Amino acid sequence: EREYLSAINENAQLRRMTGLVEKYSDFEFELCRVSSVYRGVAQTGMVLNKGSLSGIDKGDSVMTDSGLIGYVSAVGPNYSEVVTLLDISFKSEARISRTGETVIAEGDFELSGDGCFKLSYLPRDCDIQPYDIVETSGYGGIYPSGVMLGRVMEIKLDTSGLMSYAVVRPVDDIAQLKWVYVVKDFEVVE
């Protein structure tokens, strides 16, 4: 019965992956099971059940059918460690879909406990609104362009009162993920 339920779950993931492969036809994916999710004082990550023997490399993007959730930070023969959007070491250029504005997405110590990350160093008069979609910019070729990261929940002033930051909820509840896709290769478009 356990094998049957596992096969049903994997089949559902493979169906979702079919849609993902159609949407991102230039990506090479590897479906991986999440072995564990860890949340420490300043770290939020996960361990996957596949590694270098499956062609996974350090720096590969990790996503779900909803969007990007992190990158591979370490690889063994049959496991991979992932730094998620919630980890304080995560930092990447991103883009607001509605406006095309380039922003910096990064993990935040205080926000990670609520399952959120932030967009930093925003001018006080920025044109970012709640529910705006945040996506990867693709600049630098680290992450594929146009993959959703999350939605803006609110805009706040930083402690200096000179700059703003946006609180962003990731595309998925990272603590609840069971399956993810590692993007082993993609076409860089700048």
HUNOR-V322519 format. One record per run of one state. SS is the DSSP state (@ for helix, = for strand, . for the rest). FROM is the first residue (numbers start at 1). LEN is the number of residues. If there is no record, write none. Layout:
# HUNOR-V322519
SS&FROM&LEN / SS&FROM&LEN
This chain:
# HUNOR-V322519
.&1&1 / @&2&22 / .&24&4 / =&28&12 / .&40&4 / =&44&5 / .&49&3 / @&52&3 / .&55&6 / =&61&3 / .&64&4 / =&68&8 / .&76&4 / =&80&5 / .&85&6 / =&91&6 / .&97&5 / =&102&5 / .&107&2 / @&109&4 / .&113&3 / =&116&8 / .&124&9 / =&133&4 / .&137&2 / @&139&3 / .&142&6 / =&148&10 / .&158&5 / =&163&8 / .&171&3 / @&174&3 / .&177&2 / =&179&7 / .&186&5
